């Protein structure tokens, strides 16, 4: 490597820009120990050589043009200040790099994604996970890259107020609740000291609950059952509606029921855990009336074997 050319007044931006590559790497010296290392490929690095603890060391400030001449000189001055305090600037740069890496892994989004992975492994229902991801994603533009330990209640409130501004009061409250779970996970994993969501209780608009009319009398119940019997839509939809009062399951659980889940000898339907919200198998007793309705499905299927249509009631044909 050639020694390069020393310049008393230092480099100029124009000289740096027009530095031509040579067969071998060479230096263009600036001042106070700063120099530009020009590689045969044309890539240019800002560097300084210094001695610390009796050893020769080299500190790199980055590449041109990402780091311009003025930037490199400021970085040089900071390195010389550290040396004056007895601090090795190269070791300090390594520590800062480690700190940035730790900060990135401790960002709100990183902790939130880690928490989501945890609850997924715990068997939370896919729809619940999807909702949690959607709620948290609305905070990422403003808070995602922020260290979770540095986020303040006011910062989070600004995000929630923006959601409230679109009249989505329930969503804003759900975001606060989900963020609270992330903060509590961060506390448990030693990446935050407190849950700032607790400071926001009462700060958001409480959505007004609209209670739906419920059937509470025998007369009303009998009216519903008669309406189901008079339903003249798709036959399988009527069968599903007739079954629901006997089974007390969610509509989706009935729509995705399969013949293999039924034990007609014991008169029980066992819904497997992966179909249940709480991820536990659920046994549903089959009354004589329910058995009779299910026999209608078998009759309609004709000679088709059950493994030809594994679903008890094909979901694509039923809306309940």
C-alpha positions in Angstrom: 0.0 0.0 0.0 1.5 3.4 -1.0 1.8 6.2 1.5 -0.4 8.6 -0.4 -0.1 12.3 -0.5 -0.1 14.6 2.6 -2.0 17.8 2.4 -1.4 20.6 4.9 -4.8 22.2 4.4 -6.6 18.8 4.3 -8.8 17.3 1.6 -11.6 19.0 -0.3 -15.0 17.5 -1.1 -14.0 17.7 -4.8 -10.8 15.9 -4.3 -12.6 13.1 -2.4 -15.2 12.9 -5.2 -12.7 12.6 -8.0 -10.2 10.2 -6.2 -9.4 7.6 -8.9 -8.8 3.9 -8.1 -5.4 2.5 -8.7 -4.1 -1.1 -9.0 -3.3 -1.0 -5.3 -5.1 0.7 -2.4 -3.8 4.1 -1.4 -4.4 6.8 1.2 -5.4 10.4 0.8 -4.5 12.2 4.0 -6.7 14.9 5.4 -5.7 16.4 8.8 -5.4 15.4 12.4 -4.9 11.8 11.5 -8.0 11.4 9.2 -7.5 9.8 5.8 -9.4 8.4 2.9 -8.5 4.8 1.9 -9.2 4.4 -1.8 -9.6 0.7 -2.9 -8.8 -0.7 -6.4 -12.6 -1.2 -6.8 -13.2 2.5 -6.3 -14.8 2.1 -2.8 -13.5 4.8 -0.4 -13.3 4.4 3.4 -12.7 7.0 6.1 -10.2 5.9 8.7 -7.8 7.1 11.4 -4.8 5.4 12.9 -4.0 6.0 16.6 -2.1 4.4 19.5 -3.8 3.1 22.6 -2.2 1.1 25.4 1.0 1.0 23.4 -0.7 -0.6 20.4 -1.3 0.7 16.9 -5.1 0.7 16.1 -7.3 1.7 13.2 -10.8 3.1 13.5 -13.1 3.1 10.5 -15.8 5.8 10.2 -17.7 4.3 7.2 -17.7 4.7 3.5 -18.0 7.7 1.2 -20.5 9.0 0.0 -22.6 7.7 2.9 -20.2 9.6 5.2 -19.1 12.9 3.7 -15.9 14.8 4.5 -17.5 17.1 7.1 -19.2 14.1 8.8 -15.9 12.2 8.9 -14.1 15.2 10.5 -16.8 15.4 13.2 -16.4 11.7 14.0 -12.6 12.1 14.1 -13.0 14.9 16.7 -15.3 12.7 18.8 -12.8 9.9 18.7 -10.0 12.2 19.8 -12.1 13.5 22.7 -12.5 9.9 23.8 -8.8 9.3 23.6 -8.2 12.4 25.7 -10.4 10.8 28.4 -8.5 7.6 28.2 -11.2 5.7 26.3 -10.4 3.5 23.3 -12.7 4.8 20.5 -12.6 1.4 18.8 -13.8 -0.4 21.9 -16.4 2.3 22.4 -17.7 1.8 18.9 -18.0 -2.0 19.5 -20.0 -1.3 22.7 -22.3 1.1 20.9 -22.9 -1.5 18.2 -23.8 -4.1 20.9 -26.1 -1.6 22.6 -27.9 -0.9 19.3 -28.3 -4.6 18.7 -29.8 -5.0 22.2 -32.0 -2.0 21.7 -33.3 -3.5 18.4 -34.2 -6.8 20.2 -35.9 -4.8 22.9 -38.0 -2.7 20.6 -41.7 -2.8 21.2 -42.3 -4.7 17.9 -39.6 -7.3 18.7 -41.1 -7.9 22.1 -44.6 -8.0 20.8 -43.7 -10.5 18.1 -41.9 -12.6 20.7 -45.1 -12.5 22.9 -47.2 -13.5 20.0 -45.0 -16.5 19.3 -45.3 -17.5 23.0 -49.1 -17.4 23.0 -49.2 -19.3 19.7 -47.2 -22.1 21.3 -49.6 -22.1 24.2 -52.3 -23.2 21.7 -54.3 -19.9 21.4 -56.9 -20.1 18.7 -55.8 -18.9 15.2 -58.6 -16.3 15.1 -57.5 -14.8 18.5 -53.9 -14.6 17.3 -54.9 -12.9 14.1 -56.9 -10.3 16.0 -53.9 -9.7 18.4 -51.5 -9.2 15.4 -53.9 -6.8 13.8 -54.3 -4.7 16.9 -50.6 -4.5 17.6 -49.8 -3.7 14.0 -51.6 -0.4 14.3 -49.0 0.7 16.9 -45.9 -0.3 14.9 -45.6 2.8 12.7 -45.2 5.0 15.7 -43.9 2.7 18.4 -42.5 -0.4 16.7 -38.8 0.6 16.7 -38.9 2.3 20.1 -37.2 0.6 23.0 -40.1 -0.8 25.0 -38.6 0.5 28.3 -38.5 4.1 27.0 -42.1 4.2 25.7 -44.2 6.6 27.8 -48.0 6.6 28.5 -48.3 9.8 26.5 -46.7 8.2 23.4 -49.1 5.3 23.5 -52.1 7.6 24.2 -51.3 9.6 21.0 -51.5 6.4 19.0 -54.8 5.4 20.7 -56.3 8.9 20.3 -55.6 8.6 16.6 -57.7 5.4 16.5 -60.4 7.1 18.6 -60.5 9.9 16.0 -62.0 7.5 13.5 -64.8 6.6 16.0 -63.3 3.2 16.6 -63.6 3.4 20.4 -63.8 -0.3 21.1 -60.7 -0.9 18.9 -58.7 1.7 20.8 -59.6 0.0 24.1 -58.6 -3.4 22.7 -55.3 -2.1 21.5 -54.6 -0.7 25.0 -55.5 -4.0 26.5 -53.3 -6.0 24.1 -50.4 -3.6 24.5 -50.7 -4.1 28.3 -50.1 -7.8 27.8 -47.0 -7.1 25.8 -45.7 -4.7 28.5 -46.3 -7.3 31.2 -44.4 -9.9 29.2 -41.5 -7.3 28.8 -41.5 -6.9 32.6 -41.4 -10.6 33.1 -38.4 -10.9 30.7 -36.5 -8.0 32.3 -36.9 -5.6 29.4 -39.3 -3.1 31.0 -39.9 -1.9 34.5 -43.6 -1.1 34.3 -46.8 -1.3 32.3 -47.5 2.2 31.0 -50.9 1.1 29.9 -52.1 1.1 33.5 -51.7 4.9 33.4 -54.2 5.2 30.6 -57.2 3.7 32.5 -60.0 6.2 32.1 -58.2 8.2 29.4 -60.1 6.5 26.5 -63.8 6.8 25.5 -65.7 3.8 26.9 -67.7 2.4 24.0 -71.5 2.2 24.6 -72.7 -1.3 24.9 -75.8 -2.2 22.9 -77.5 -5.2 24.4 -79.3 -7.4 21.9 -82.8 -8.6 22.6 -82.8 -12.1 24.1 -85.4 -14.8 24.1 -86.2 -15.5 27.8 -89.7 -16.9 27.9 -91.1 -20.3 26.7 -93.5 -18.5 24.4 -90.7 -16.7 22.6 -88.7 -19.9 22.4 -91.6 -21.8 20.9 -92.0 -19.0 18.3 -88.4 -19.3 17.3 -88.7 -23.1 16.9 -91.8 -22.7 14.8 -90.0 -20.1 12.6 -87.2 -22.6 12.1 -89.6 -25.3 11.1 -91.2 -22.9 8.6 -87.9 -21.9 7.0 -88.0 -22.6 3.3 -84.3 -22.0 2.4 -81.6 -24.5 1.7 -82.6 -27.9 3.4 -79.1 -28.2 5.1 -79.4 -24.7 6.5 -82.8 -25.7 8.0 -81.3 -28.9 9.4 -78.4 -26.9 11.0 -80.9 -24.4 12.5 -83.0 -27.3 14.0 -79.8 -29.0 15.4 -78.5 -25.9 17.2 -81.1 -25.8 20.0 -80.3 -29.4 20.8 -76.5 -29.1 20.8 -75.7 -25.6 22.2 -72.5 -25.2 20.1 -71.2 -22.3 18.1 -72.4 -22.1 14.5 -68.9 -22.5 13.1 -68.4 -25.7 15.2 -71.5 -27.2 13.7 -70.7 -26.1 10.1 -67.3 -27.9 10.3 -68.5 -31.0 12.1 -67.3 -34.3 10.6 -68.8 -37.8 10.7 -65.7 -39.2 12.3 -66.3 -37.1 15.4 -69.6 -38.8 16.2 -70.1 -41.9 18.2 -73.7 -42.9 17.6 -73.5 -46.0 19.8 -72.7 -43.8 22.8 -74.7 -40.9 21.4 -72.0 -38.3 21.8 -70.2 -35.9 19.5 -66.6 -35.1 20.5 -65.3 -31.9 19.0 -61.5 -32.1 18.7 -59.3 -29.6 20.5 -58.0 -27.9 17.4 -61.6 -26.7 16.5 -62.3 -25.4 20.0 -61.5 -21.8 21.1 -60.0 -23.0 24.4 -58.1 -25.8 22.6 -59.7 -28.5 24.7 -61.8 -31.4 23.3 -65.5 -30.9 24.0 -68.1 -33.7 24.3 -71.7 -32.9 23.2 -74.4 -35.4 24.3 -76.8 -36.3 21.5 -80.5 -36.3 22.4 -83.0 -38.5 20.6 -84.3 -35.5 18.8 -80.7 -34.6 17.6 -80.1 -38.2 16.5 -83.3 -38.1 14.5 -82.3 -34.9 12.7 -78.8 -36.3 11.9 -80.5 -39.3 10.4 -82.1 -37.0 7.9 -78.7 -35.9 6.8 -77.7 -39.5 6.2 -80.9 -40.1 4.3 -80.2 -37.1 2.0 -76.6 -38.3 1.4 -78.1 -41.5 -0.2 -75.5 -44.2 -1.0 -72.5 -41.9 -0.8 -70.0 -43.2 1.8 -69.2 -40.9 4.7 -65.5 -40.5 3.7 -66.7 -39.1 0.3 -68.2 -36.1 2.2 -66.4 -36.1 5.6 -68.3 -33.0 6.7 -71.6 -33.6 8.5 -73.0 -30.4 7.0 -71.0 -29.0 4.1 -70.0 -25.5 5.2 -70.2 -24.0 1.7 -74.0 -24.7 1.6 -74.9 -23.5 5.1 -75.3 -20.0 6.6 -76.1 -20.0 10.3 
